[in-house]
């Protein structure tokens, strides 16, 4: 992915701004930009993590390692549902560009937080239920 680093970094910011201005996937243009944005985002994240790893600054990422599968599996099931519900309380979250932007940027953070704390609670109170969900027997 290193050879795609510079083009991905160059495209990431304009695509993010375009999706914010176009209200994400709620417009024809936003819906067509979004798949390419996901590809660019994955390349950016791989390169960002590789850079942080090379500089020895991945202690925080290593702490999140145990939650990655649960975030992957749960973000669409309940994480984004909760995030969508919470961001509806942001004034003008669907009509003003600032409300749309804040809502758009908060949803992934809320989804991750919900998934991490759900896993922590399940590990503490329902470990037998969590085990098969995480691939255990």
C-alpha positions in Angstrom: 0.0 0.0 0.0 3.0 2.3 0.3 3.0 3.1 -3.4 -0.5 4.4 -3.1 0.2 6.5 0.0 0.7 10.0 -1.6 -2.3 9.7 -4.0 -4.5 8.4 -1.1 -3.5 11.2 1.2 -4.1 13.8 -1.5 -7.6 12.4 -2.2 -8.7 11.8 1.3 -9.2 15.4 2.5 -11.1 16.6 -0.6 -13.2 13.5 -0.7 -14.1 13.9 3.0 -15.0 17.5 2.4 -17.0 16.6 -0.6 -19.0 14.0 1.3 -19.6 16.4 4.1 -20.9 19.0 1.7 -23.0 16.5 -0.3 -24.6 15.1 2.9 -22.8 11.8 2.5 -24.8 9.1 0.7 -28.0 11.1 0.7 -27.3 12.6 -2.8 -26.6 11.1 -6.2 -23.0 12.5 -6.2 -22.3 11.5 -2.6 -23.6 8.0 -3.2 -21.2 7.6 -6.2 -18.2 9.1 -4.4 -18.7 7.0 -1.2 -17.3 3.6 -2.6 -14.1 5.2 -3.8 -13.9 7.1 -0.5 -13.9 3.8 1.4 -11.1 2.4 -0.7 -9.0 5.6 -0.2 -9.8 5.6 3.5 -8.5 2.0 3.8 -5.3 2.8 2.0 -4.8 5.9 4.2 -5.4 3.9 7.4 -3.0 1.2 6.4 -0.3 3.7 5.7 -1.1 5.7 8.8 -0.7 2.6 11.0 2.4 1.5 9.2 3.9 5.0 9.8 3.0 4.9 13.5 4.4 1.4 13.8 7.7 2.4 12.2 8.0 5.2 14.7 7.1 3.0 17.6 3.9 4.9 18.5 1.3 2.1 18.6 0.8 1.6 22.3 -2.7 3.0 22.1 -3.5 0.9 19.0 -2.2 -2.2 20.7 -4.6 -1.7 23.6 -7.6 -1.6 21.1 -6.5 -4.9 19.5 -8.8 -7.0 21.6 -11.8 -5.0 20.5 -11.3 -5.0 16.7 -13.4 -8.1 15.9 -16.3 -7.0 18.1 -16.2 -3.5 16.5 -16.1 -5.1 13.1 -19.0 -7.3 13.8 -21.1 -5.0 15.9 -20.7 -1.5 14.4 -23.4 -2.1 11.8 -25.6 -4.1 14.0 -26.0 -1.8 17.0 -23.1 0.7 17.1 -24.3 2.8 14.2 -27.9 2.4 15.3 -27.1 4.0 18.6 -24.8 6.6 16.9 -27.7 7.6 14.6 -30.1 7.9 17.4 -27.7 10.1 19.5 -26.7 12.4 16.6 -30.4 13.2 16.0 -30.2 15.4 19.1 -27.7 17.7 17.3 -29.5 20.8 16.3 -29.9 21.1 12.5 -28.3 17.7 12.0 -30.0 17.3 8.6 -30.4 20.9 7.3 -27.3 22.9 8.1 -23.8 22.0 6.8 -22.3 22.4 10.3 -24.8 20.1 11.9 -24.4 17.6 9.1 -20.6 17.7 9.4 -20.6 17.2 13.2 -23.1 14.4 12.9 -21.1 12.8 10.1 -17.8 12.9 12.1 -19.3 11.8 15.4 -21.1 8.7 14.2 -18.0 6.5 13.8 -16.6 7.6 17.2 -19.9 6.9 18.9 -20.2 3.5 17.2 -16.7 2.5 18.3 -17.3 3.6 21.9 -20.6 1.7 22.0 -19.0 -1.4 20.7 -16.0 -1.2 23.1 -18.1 -0.7 26.2 -20.7 -3.3 25.1 -17.8 -5.9 24.8 -16.4 -4.8 28.2 -19.9 -5.2 29.9 -20.4 -8.5 28.2 -17.0 -9.8 29.2 -17.8 -8.9 32.8 -21.5 -9.9 33.1 -22.1 -12.4 30.2 -18.8 -14.1 29.3 -20.6 -17.3 28.2 -22.6 -15.3 25.7 -19.7 -13.3 24.5 -17.5 -16.4 23.9 -19.4 -17.8 20.9 -19.9 -14.3 19.5 -16.1 -13.9 19.5 -15.4 -17.3 17.9 -14.9 -19.3 21.1 -16.7 -22.5 21.9 
